[in-house]
Amino acid sequence: MKSLFGSIAAVLLGRRPEMPTIRPEWLAEFATDCNRTAVSNIRKLFWAATLLNLVALVTYDLPLYRHGLFEQYRMYGDLVVWRLVNIVMLGTWLITAHRLGNNLAPDTARQMTVVAIPLALLFCIWHALLSQTLAIDVSIYALVLLVIAGMIVTPSRLKLIAYPISFGILITGIALINPNPLVSYAVGVNAFCLTACAAVADEVWYRAAVHNFVLRKTLTEERSRADELLRNILPDAIADRLKRGENHVVEFHDDVSVLFADVVGFTQLAAELSPIRLIQLLETLFKAFDEIAERHGVEKIKTVGDAYMAAAGVPDAVPDHAERVARVALAMIATCDRLSRESGMPLNLRIGIDAGPAISGVIAQKRFAYDLWGDTVNTASRMETSGAVSRIHVTEAFRQRLGGHFVFERRGHLELKGKGLVPSHFLVSEAEARAA
């Protein structure tokens, strides 16, 4: 309440409180938001007014008619006419709004608001003029003005013109109905004060609408940025689970394919290149890898230094996880060769792949990190470190999952810690590509 009076005083004294700025790209949405909210509020207001007039016809006008007061005082008859016209006009607007539904088009919502404002002002002025025939009463006029100011907030400030127009109509009507200059003066002062209050209230409510809209849009943008950042760090399915409030995200996967890629000779490159040039080179390379992984439906897990880890079949199981990783690996080798030619830098990769069960989950509480664990992950890492330059070193388990769709070169048996001698192969190409 204190802030409301402060805003009114600031407007009256010319010290307008600072109002958030609506960006140009938000103007259309703000206008739509205002008009749809206005239509919703007007619908409630018009329903209440229609029901009150129906009740008044039965409980007030009908007894007066039976007692013969309509014949003695013309005002009562005029009031019945006012009520009937009121019910018909407001009912027509309500029926139209009901048929159009809640999801009004922006132009339709604006037109409905534009029609409702003069309609409400018309009935309030008409009733205030009727009241002047028996008493100096502008309470209905004041009530409707303040309701319009508070409930019908429009993006256009042209509504402010309606207040002096309604004031002029009221004063002119009173002067014609009651020739007593003292009455006209007293009603005029009251009406002027009420009209001024309505205009100030309109400005205050409009500023509140702008502030709330800008705050809501800003919060939405910040939430979108946070969601985008979270989805850049974590898979979409995992990010959604964390947003729903899950504290521990751990899953076991029966069958996945895991890929490790490492830049050969990175230490020498780091010694020869400036830090900025080195980071730019890695950024270009890993950005290309990210695009390849996304294109083939493979999940990037993490980068550590010059190493790149990706997997398929996590967080959601897919039947063709081996084919996806194989195509990603071939595309990564081709991309690395292309970037090496374009940059003139000796860029080469070693890639290792294995397939099998794994555990995935989110570790840490302050800085989230999605990771994989298990023998499959360890084996894929060892396949990379024991591989060859510009070759894709894979296990027998991975080769079997690919079937005959890819071409392999048998490397022989490899000594792996904890496993002994295991057969390994080099992935050469996709069978269809080689046949072509």
Secondary structure as the mmCIF struct_conf table of DSSP 4:
data_model
#
loop_
_struct_conf.conf_type_id
_struct_conf.id
_struct_conf.beg_label_comp_id
_struct_conf.beg_label_asym_id
_struct_conf.beg_label_seq_id
_struct_conf.end_label_comp_id
_struct_conf.end_label_asym_id
_struct_conf.end_label_seq_id
HELX_RH_AL_P HELX_RH_AL_P1 LYS A 2 LEU A 12
TURN_TY1_P TURN_TY1_P1 LEU A 13 GLY A 14
HELX_LH_PP_P HELX_LH_PP_P1 ARG A 16 GLU A 18
HELX_LH_PP_P HELX_LH_PP_P2 PRO A 20 ARG A 23
HELX_RH_3T_P HELX_RH_3T_P1 PRO A 24 TRP A 26
HELX_RH_AL_P HELX_RH_AL_P2 LEU A 27 ALA A 56
HELX_RH_PI_P HELX_RH_PI_P1 LEU A 57 ASP A 61
HELX_RH_AL_P HELX_RH_AL_P3 LEU A 62 ARG A 66
TURN_TY1_P TURN_TY1_P2 HIS A 67 GLY A 68
HELX_RH_AL_P HELX_RH_AL_P4 LEU A 69 GLN A 72
HELX_RH_AL_P HELX_RH_AL_P5 ARG A 74 LEU A 100
BEND BEND1 ASN A 102 ASN A 103
HELX_RH_AL_P HELX_RH_AL_P6 PRO A 106 SER A 131
TURN_TY1_P TURN_TY1_P3 GLN A 132 LEU A 134
BEND BEND2 ALA A 135 ALA A 135
HELX_RH_AL_P HELX_RH_AL_P7 SER A 139 MET A 151
BEND BEND3 PRO A 155 PRO A 155
HELX_RH_3T_P HELX_RH_3T_P2 ARG A 157 ILE A 161
HELX_RH_AL_P HELX_RH_AL_P8 ALA A 162 ILE A 177
HELX_RH_AL_P HELX_RH_AL_P9 PRO A 181 ILE A 233
BEND BEND4 LEU A 234 LEU A 234
HELX_RH_AL_P HELX_RH_AL_P10 ASP A 236 LYS A 243
TURN_TY1_P TURN_TY1_P4 ARG A 244 GLY A 245
BEND BEND5 ASN A 247 ASN A 247
STRN STRN1 VAL A 250 VAL A 263
TURN_TY1_P TURN_TY1_P5 VAL A 264 GLY A 265
HELX_RH_AL_P HELX_RH_AL_P11 PHE A 266 GLU A 272
BEND BEND6 LEU A 273 LEU A 273
HELX_RH_AL_P HELX_RH_AL_P12 PRO A 275 ARG A 295
TURN_TY1_P TURN_TY1_P6 HIS A 296 GLY A 297
STRN STRN2 GLU A 299 VAL A 304
TURN_TY1_P TURN_TY1_P7 GLY A 305 ASP A 306
STRN STRN3 ALA A 307 ALA A 312
BEND BEND7 GLY A 313 GLY A 313
BEND BEND8 PRO A 315 ASP A 316
TURN_TY1_P TURN_TY1_P8 PRO A 319 ASP A 320
HELX_RH_AL_P HELX_RH_AL_P13 HIS A 321 SER A 343
BEND BEND9 MET A 345 MET A 345
STRN STRN4 LEU A 349 ILE A 363
BEND BEND10 GLN A 365 ARG A 367
STRN STRN5 ALA A 369 TRP A 373
BEND BEND11 GLY A 374 GLY A 374
HELX_RH_AL_P HELX_RH_AL_P14 ASP A 375 THR A 385
TURN_TY1_P TURN_TY1_P9 SER A 386 SER A 386
BEND BEND12 GLY A 387 GLY A 387
TURN_TY1_P TURN_TY1_P10 VAL A 389 SER A 390
STRN STRN6 ARG A 391 THR A 395
HELX_RH_AL_P HELX_RH_AL_P15 GLU A 396 LEU A 402
TURN_TY1_P TURN_TY1_P11 GLY A 403 GLY A 404
BEND BEND13 HIS A 405 HIS A 405
STRN STRN7 PHE A 406 LEU A 416
TURN_TY1_P TURN_TY1_P12 LYS A 417 LYS A 419
STRN STRN8 GLY A 420 GLU A 430
HELX_RH_AL_P HELX_RH_AL_P16 ALA A 431 ALA A 435
#
